[in-house]
Amino acid sequence: MMESNTSMTLYNKISDTTYQRTVLSAVEWENRKAVNGMKSGALATNTARVFISMGIANYVKPKAWLALVSKTGKWTLAEGDMIVKGTVTDEIHPAVVSPPSAAFTVSNLKAKYDDVLAITSVDTFDMGSMALRHWEVGAK
């Protein structure tokens, strides 16, 4: 059975300025920090490996999720989607004219929270019992 150590907020990309937010309440999140040596100096890289149980309801494969007319209550895992360690209530959205409100962007999300990363890979492990089946998400 998969051990979880935190919740995760997933932002599925709908457009360049709009994302759908979903909180996954029990994931295993492993932060990784590395330093890449370059001629110009050291460059720190932050990455994470996240394990998500396939027992979490309402997952839809990426192409099927994109084709949904109403995505409410559904989520997917696709390269370029954003993840944040923990539960976040902020919505990513463009500026609204009426009633007026400022846009909240991915840059705002990164400025406000630690551990904000973009999904770079999704590996599916769908063998064995349901307790063992999971996705392994790479992000940086």
N, C-alpha and C positions, 0 to 999 in steps of 0.2 A: 504494500500500500504506500502511496506517495505521501511524504511528510510535507506539510506546508508551514511556511514561516511568516507569511505576510499576505495582504491583499494587493491587488494590482489594478490600476485604472488604465483601460485600453481606449485609445482614440482611433476609431476606424475612419479613414479618409474618405469623404464623400466628394469634396472638391478642394481646390487649392486653399480655400479659406474656411471650409466647414468640415467638421469631424463629428462623428457620433460617439458619445462617451458611454462606456460600460465598465462597471466595477466587477472584477472577478475576486471573490472573497477569500479564496484559499489557493495560493500558488507557492512554489518553492523558488525563491529569487536568490541568485548568487551574483554578487558584484565582482567584477574583475578590474583591476587597475594595472596598467602596464606602462612602461616607458620605452619608446622607440628612439634609439640613438640615431641622430642625423648629423651631417656636417655642420649645420647651423645650430646645433644644440639638441637638447632632449625634448621630446614631444610626448606628453602624457596622453594616454588613451583610456577612456572609460568604456567598459562594455559590461554586459550582463548576459547571463544564461538563466532562462526562466522555464520551469517545468509546470505545465498546466494539465490537470487531469481531464480526460475525455468524458468524465462523469458530469461535468458542468453543462447545464442545459442551454439550449438555444444556439449552439454553434452552427454556422452555415459555411460551406466551402467558399473561398474568395469569389469565384466567378458567379456562383449562384447568389451570393450576398449582393454583389454589384447589380445583378438583374432584378432584385427585389424592388417593388414599387414602394412598399412600406418596410423600412428596416427596423422599426421600433421593436425593442426587445430581442433582437437578433444581433449576433456578433460574429466576427471572423478573425483570422490571423493572416495578414498579408504584409509583404515587404513594403516599407514606407509608412505603415501605421505607427503611431506613437504609443509608448507605454510609460507609465510612471509607477514607481514603487509606492505602495500605500493607496489609500482612498482619497481621491481628489474630486471636488464638486464643481470646479470651473468647467465651463463649456467653451470650446474653441468655435468662434463665429466671426463673421464679418461685421462691420459697423452697421448699426440700425438707425434709420432716419426717424421713424415714428413708432413709439416714443424713442427719442435719441439715446443711443448708448454706444460707447466706444467698442471697437473690435477687440477681441481677445484672441491673440495669435499663438502659434507654436513658440515664437520668440518670447512672448509674455509667460507662457507655461514654463519654459526653460529658466527664465529669470526668477520665477516665483518658487520653484520646487527643485530639490535635488533629485537625482536619479530619473531624469527625463531622457528617454532614448528612442531611437527609431528602430523598428524591426528590420533586421538584415537577413534573417533566415528562419524557416519554420520546418522542423523535421517531425514527421509523424511516426509514432511508435504504437501501432494498433494491433499488437499481437499479445497473446496471453489473456489473463483474466481482466475484467473491467478495472480491477484495483491497480493493475499495472499499466494500462493503456494511457498514453499521454502525448502531448506535444512538447518538443523542446524548442524554445524560441531563443534565437540569438539577436542581440540588439547592441547598437552603439550610437 
